[in-house]
Amino acid sequence: MAETAPVLLQGRTGPWEVVIGVEVHAQVVSQSKLFSGAATAFGAPANSQVSLVDAAMPGMLPVINRVCVEQAVRTGLGLQAKINLTSVFDRKNYFYPDLPAGYQISQFAHPIVGQGQVIVDMPDGTVRTVGIERLHLEQDAGKSLHDQSPDRTFVDLNRAGVALMEIVSGPDMRGAEEVGLYVTKLRSILRYLGTCDGNMEQGSLRCDVNVSVRRPGEPLGTRCEIKNVNSIRFVRQAIEFESRRQIEVLEDGGVIDQETRLFDPGQGETRTMRSKEEAHDYRYFPDPDLLPLVLDQAWVDHIRAGLPELPDAKKARLVSDYGLSVYDAGVLVADQAIAAYYESVVGDAGGKPVRDPKLAANWVISELFGRLNRVGTLVTDSPVTAEALGGLLDLVADDTISGRTAKDVFDVMWETGRDAAAIVEEKGLRQVSDSGAIDAAIDAVIAANADKVAEYRAGKDKLLGFFVGQVMKATGGKANPKMVNSRMAEKLKG
């Protein structure tokens, strides 16, 4: 599949290329923190999940959490990345009031995961391959609370020590749309792997976005980092504003200062936070309380063998085995719960689908998604279960009801959660497939529309739809549409 071409922004003096790399901070799914046994539940009362290690009490020593290490390795494998069997934890020194130790335990020169990649599907059918430069483990800081008092700031250390995976991309993206699709795809992979819940509203996944602009073909420009953007929509807005801002500065003869900026969603703009630190500003050095982390290759292979089918592989299978379009398959696999729902509707009998995969895809994407979106409900909370929708499709497949009637039945299922077969029986919706009854209805319609019959026989073929519609109306929509079409066409020949 072809790689998408870079999109250029037009300035007053000519075209500009926007160069973007993203650092994603993904909270590791784990019951306890990276170096302590304190809990990680979201929404707990302030400072109720803080160990002596998290509070940096003197003499406390960190102990690595095996689950967090396994989650990082699993993520690296899911990103087709190199797993470094030896990695080192370092101290990253800086002062924040919500970082009681005065340093963050992170990884610098020797991360646990090396280079990998994410394949991003673009709307025009092309792809963008985004390189992953590294993934390293580190502990989160606490949180300063500025809105609890007019003259004081409080500190909540519940997040202090929670394990994060910092996933650093290469400067491979060229526009806000690409970045939005990249973060969406990365989040989907993490959710499939079960290593991060991807909940941006709760801070489980945050983005630092590095943006620079240059003339096409010229060396990279000076970048600015936009910190802690917590929604994909805001990521896009921040990039669009920042790239335009930099172009205006350069075209006015100015220079771009390397700095860290914040995005203000209310104003839709970025603004200066601080000058950009370099690595030497943090005075990294290996943490003397932690030995180098050494992994066994057999353990890594065991994790690899247990990986689930990931979105790209699942999409390829749905296209090749089920005959779905690339677009439909992409929609269905983007969310693991939706993919599971769809595959339950299709069913499996010895490796073969029980129901028509294309028909099932149409119902899930059109009918189910439409209702879910209207009421803002997740597929896991759908009042129509996958088994119930499968039962409805069975009634269509054996001609018990027509596709049109099925939509009416689905409406009742959605409102009541009842079984399709029971609704059909109760409302007398069984399809009429009796040839004698259908012929009688057709004869009556032909007799009542002699003028249109003449027009049809004179060459106005489109009137067939009119006649079929009249029969369906006369039978209350219960006549078998396939039989009506074929019998009507035959009788109109005269």
Backbone hydrogen bonds, N-H to C=O, Kabsch-Sander energy under -0.5 kcal/mol:
donor,donor_aa,acceptor,acceptor_aa,energy
4,T,127,V,-2.5
9,L,16,W,-3.0
11,G,9,L,-0.6
11,G,14,G,-2.8
16,W,9,L,-2.8
17,E,214,R,-3.5
18,V,7,V,-0.6
19,V,212,S,-3.0
20,I,173,M,-2.5
21,G,210,N,-1.8
23,E,208,D,-3.0
24,V,22,V,-0.6
24,V,167,I,-2.7
25,H,23,E,-0.5
25,H,206,R,-2.9
26,A,24,V,-0.8
26,A,165,M,-2.8
27,Q,25,H,-0.6
27,Q,204,S,-3.3
28,V,163,A,-2.5
29,V,195,T,-2.4
30,S,28,V,-0.9
33,K,38,A,-1.3
34,L,161,G,-2.3
40,T,31,Q,-0.9
44,A,41,A,-0.9
48,S,45,P,-1.7
55,A,51,S,-1.9
56,A,53,V,-1.4
57,M,52,L,-2.4
60,M,57,M,-1.8
63,V,35,F,-1.5
65,N,34,L,-1.7
66,R,64,I,-0.7
69,V,65,N,-1.7
70,E,66,R,-2.5
71,Q,67,V,-2.5
72,A,68,C,-2.0
73,V,69,V,-2.3
74,R,70,E,-2.7
75,T,71,Q,-2.3
76,G,72,A,-2.5
77,L,73,V,-2.5
78,G,74,R,-2.2
79,L,75,T,-1.5
80,Q,77,L,-1.7
81,A,76,G,-2.6
82,K,115,Q,-1.5
84,N,82,K,-0.6
84,N,112,I,-2.2
85,L,83,I,-0.7
87,S,293,L,-2.3
88,V,110,H,-2.1
90,D,106,S,-3.7
91,R,285,F,-3.1
92,K,90,D,-0.6
92,K,104,Q,-2.9
93,N,91,R,-0.7
93,N,282,Y,-2.4
94,Y,92,K,-0.5
94,Y,102,G,-1.4
96,Y,94,Y,-0.6
99,L,96,Y,-2.0
102,G,99,L,-1.7
104,Q,92,K,-2.5
106,S,90,D,-2.8
106,S,104,Q,-0.7
113,V,135,L,-1.8
114,G,82,K,-3.4
116,G,132,I,-2.1
117,Q,79,L,-2.7
118,V,130,V,-2.3
120,V,118,V,-0.6
120,V,128,R,-2.7
121,D,119,I,-0.5
122,M,120,V,-0.5
122,M,126,T,-3.0
125,G,122,M,-2.0
127,V,2,A,-2.4
128,R,120,V,-2.4
130,V,118,V,-2.8
130,V,128,R,-0.7
131,G,129,T,-0.6
132,I,116,G,-2.6
133,E,131,G,-0.6
133,E,168,V,-2.6
134,R,168,V,-1.2
135,L,113,V,-2.0
136,H,166,E,-1.8
138,E,164,L,-1.9
139,Q,105,I,-2.0
140,D,162,V,-2.5
142,G,98,D,-2.6
143,K,156,D,-2.5
145,L,154,F,-3.6
146,H,144,S,-0.7
154,F,145,L,-2.3
156,D,143,K,-3.0
157,L,155,V,-0.5
161,G,140,D,-2.5
162,V,159,R,-2.5
164,L,138,E,-3.0
165,M,26,A,-2.8
166,E,136,H,-2.7
166,E,164,L,-0.6
167,I,24,V,-3.0
167,I,165,M,-0.8
168,V,134,R,-2.4
168,V,166,E,-0.7
169,S,22,V,-2.7
169,S,167,I,-0.6
170,G,131,G,-2.7
172,D,170,G,-2.3
173,M,20,I,-2.1
179,V,175,G,-1.9
180,G,176,A,-2.4
181,L,177,E,-2.4
182,Y,178,E,-2.5
183,V,179,V,-2.8
184,T,180,G,-2.1
185,K,181,L,-2.5
186,L,182,Y,-3.0
187,R,183,V,-2.7
188,S,184,T,-2.1
189,I,185,K,-2.4
190,L,186,L,-2.4
191,R,187,R,-2.3
192,Y,188,S,-2.4
193,L,189,I,-2.3
194,G,190,L,-1.2
195,T,190,L,-1.9
196,C,190,L,-0.8
200,M,198,G,-1.2
203,G,200,M,-1.1
204,S,199,N,-2.4
205,L,199,N,-0.5
206,R,25,H,-2.0
207,C,229,V,-2.1
208,D,23,E,-2.8
209,V,207,C,-0.5
209,V,226,I,-2.5
210,N,21,G,-3.0
210,N,208,D,-0.5
211,V,209,V,-0.6
211,V,224,C,-2.7
212,S,19,V,-1.9
214,R,17,E,-2.0
218,E,215,R,-2.4
224,C,211,V,-2.3
225,E,259,E,-2.3
226,I,209,V,-3.1
226,I,224,C,-0.5
227,K,225,E,-0.7
227,K,261,R,-2.6
229,V,207,C,-3.1
230,N,228,N,-0.5
235,V,231,S,-2.2
236,R,232,I,-2.1
237,Q,233,R,-2.3
238,A,234,F,-3.0
239,I,235,V,-2.1
240,E,236,R,-2.4
241,F,237,Q,-2.4
242,E,238,A,-2.8
243,S,239,I,-2.7
244,R,240,E,-1.5
245,R,241,F,-2.5
246,Q,242,E,-2.5
247,I,243,S,-2.1
248,E,244,R,-2.3
249,V,245,R,-2.3
250,L,246,Q,-2.5
251,E,247,I,-2.7
252,D,248,E,-1.4
253,G,250,L,-1.6
254,G,249,V,-2.8
257,D,255,V,-0.5
259,E,257,D,-0.6
260,T,274,R,-3.3
261,R,225,E,-3.8
262,L,271,R,-2.8
263,F,227,K,-0.5
264,D,262,L,-0.5
264,D,269,E,-3.3
268,G,264,D,-2.1
269,E,264,D,-1.3
271,R,262,L,-2.2
273,M,260,T,-2.8
274,R,260,T,-1.9
276,K,258,Q,-1.5
281,D,278,E,-1.4
282,Y,278,E,-0.6
282,Y,279,A,-1.5
283,R,280,H,-0.9
284,Y,279,A,-0.5
285,F,91,R,-1.0
287,D,89,F,-2.6
290,L,287,D,-1.5
293,L,87,S,-2.8
294,V,292,P,-0.7
295,L,85,L,-3.4
295,L,293,L,-0.5
300,V,296,D,-2.0
301,D,297,Q,-2.7
302,H,298,A,-2.0
303,I,299,W,-2.0
304,R,300,V,-2.5
305,A,301,D,-2.3
306,G,302,H,-0.9
306,G,303,I,-0.8
307,L,304,R,-1.5
314,K,310,L,-2.7
315,K,311,P,-2.8
316,A,312,D,-2.1
317,R,313,A,-2.0
318,L,314,K,-2.4
319,V,315,K,-2.1
320,S,316,A,-2.4
321,D,317,R,-3.2
322,Y,317,R,-0.7
322,Y,318,L,-0.9
323,G,319,V,-0.7
324,L,318,L,-1.7
329,A,325,S,-2.7
330,G,326,V,-2.3
331,V,327,Y,-2.3
332,L,328,D,-2.2
333,V,329,A,-1.9
334,A,330,G,-1.0
339,A,335,D,-2.5
340,A,336,Q,-2.3
341,Y,337,A,-2.2
342,Y,338,I,-2.9
343,E,339,A,-2.5
344,S,340,A,-1.7
345,V,341,Y,-2.1
346,V,342,Y,-2.4
347,G,343,E,-2.1
349,A,352,K,-3.0
352,K,349,A,-0.9
354,V,346,V,-1.1
354,V,347,G,-0.5
355,R,346,V,-2.1
360,A,356,D,-2.5
361,A,357,P,-2.3
362,N,358,K,-2.4
363,W,359,L,-2.1
364,V,360,A,-2.5
365,I,361,A,-2.9
366,S,362,N,-2.4
367,E,362,N,-0.7
368,L,363,W,-2.7
369,F,364,V,-2.1
370,G,366,S,-1.2
371,R,367,E,-1.5
372,L,368,L,-2.8
373,N,369,F,-3.0
374,R,370,G,-1.7
375,V,371,R,-1.8
376,G,372,L,-1.0
377,T,372,L,-2.1
381,D,378,L,-1.8
382,S,379,V,-1.5
385,T,383,P,-0.7
389,L,385,T,-2.4
390,G,386,A,-2.4
391,G,387,E,-1.9
392,L,388,A,-1.7
393,L,389,L,-2.3
394,D,390,G,-1.7
395,L,391,G,-1.3
396,V,392,L,-1.3
397,A,393,L,-2.6
398,D,394,D,-2.0
399,D,396,V,-1.3
400,T,395,L,-1.7
401,I,395,L,-1.6
406,A,402,S,-2.2
407,K,403,G,-1.1
407,K,404,R,-0.5
408,D,404,R,-1.1
409,V,405,T,-2.4
410,F,406,A,-2.6
411,D,407,K,-1.8
412,V,408,D,-1.5
413,M,409,V,-2.5
414,W,410,F,-2.8
415,E,411,D,-1.8
416,T,412,V,-2.8
417,G,413,M,-3.2
423,I,419,D,-1.7
424,V,420,A,-2.5
425,E,421,A,-2.2
426,E,422,A,-2.5
427,K,423,I,-2.3
428,G,424,V,-0.5
428,G,425,E,-0.7
429,L,424,V,-2.5
431,Q,400,T,-3.9
432,V,478,K,-3.5
433,S,431,Q,-0.7
435,S,433,S,-0.6
438,I,434,D,-2.2
439,D,435,S,-2.7
440,A,436,G,-2.1
441,A,437,A,-1.9
442,I,438,I,-2.4
443,D,439,D,-2.9
444,A,440,A,-2.0
445,V,441,A,-2.0
446,I,442,I,-2.6
447,A,443,D,-2.5
448,A,444,A,-1.7
449,N,445,V,-0.6
449,N,446,I,-0.9
450,A,447,A,-0.5
453,V,449,N,-2.0
454,A,450,A,-2.0
455,E,451,D,-1.7
456,Y,452,K,-2.6
457,R,453,V,-2.6
458,A,454,A,-1.0
459,G,456,Y,-1.8
460,K,455,E,-2.1
461,D,459,G,-1.8
463,L,460,K,-1.6
464,L,461,D,-2.2
465,G,462,K,-1.1
466,F,462,K,-0.5
467,F,463,L,-2.2
468,V,464,L,-2.5
469,G,465,G,-2.5
470,Q,466,F,-2.2
471,V,467,F,-2.0
472,M,468,V,-2.6
473,K,469,G,-2.4
474,A,470,Q,-2.4
475,T,471,V,-1.8
476,G,473,K,-1.4
477,G,472,M,-3.5
478,K,475,T,-1.4
480,N,432,V,-2.4
484,V,480,N,-2.6
485,N,481,P,-2.5
486,S,482,K,-2.2
487,R,483,M,-2.9
488,M,484,V,-2.6
489,A,485,N,-2.2
490,E,486,S,-1.7
491,K,487,R,-2.4
492,L,488,M,-2.4
493,K,489,A,-0.7
493,K,490,E,-0.6
494,G,491,K,-1.6
